[in-house]
């Protein structure tokens, strides 16, 4: 989960730094995984600013 949080944080910070829109999250009930599971990922973007 830690890697997912880092990836999400870096992605969002990159979007913000390039003045790009951050896409809305998908509705959880519209996602159907073929194999695996669905998990919510949260992140603290302040941790990744200035990387």
Legacy VTK file of the C-alpha trace (Angstrom):
# vtk DataFile Version 3.0
C-alpha trace
ASCII
DATASET POLYDATA
POINTS 51 float
0.000 0.000 0.000
2.918 2.344 0.700
4.039 2.195 -2.926
0.504 2.964 -4.134
0.356 6.002 -1.828
3.710 7.247 -3.133
2.712 6.707 -6.760
-0.577 8.547 -6.262
1.090 11.411 -4.389
3.766 11.899 -7.044
1.171 11.703 -9.825
-1.047 14.374 -8.255
1.877 16.686 -7.455
3.124 16.347 -11.042
-0.312 17.276 -12.373
-0.464 20.315 -10.075
3.055 21.474 -10.972
2.197 21.321 -14.686
-1.165 23.105 -14.205
-3.008 20.023 -15.448
-6.440 18.901 -14.316
-6.600 16.088 -11.791
-9.078 13.488 -13.036
-12.025 12.583 -10.841
-11.911 9.262 -9.081
-13.917 6.446 -10.634
-17.058 5.377 -8.843
-16.150 2.240 -6.925
-19.300 0.427 -8.072
-18.350 0.850 -11.750
-15.050 -1.039 -11.417
-15.082 -4.796 -11.938
-11.669 -6.419 -11.570
-11.120 -9.644 -13.512
-8.515 -10.927 -11.062
-7.615 -9.303 -7.780
-9.313 -6.713 -5.646
-10.175 -3.022 -5.337
-8.642 -0.813 -2.656
-9.002 2.847 -1.766
-5.668 4.676 -1.760
-5.101 7.898 0.148
-2.015 10.078 0.099
-0.536 13.236 1.605
0.590 15.329 -1.369
2.521 17.738 0.867
4.955 14.885 1.489
5.871 14.779 -2.226
6.041 18.473 -3.117
9.547 19.474 -4.168
10.799 15.948 -4.939
LINES 1 52
51 0 1 2 3 4 5 6 7 8 9 10 11 12 13 14 15 16 17 18 19 20 21 22 23 24 25 26 27 28 29 30 31 32 33 34 35 36 37 38 39 40 41 42 43 44 45 46 47 48 49 50
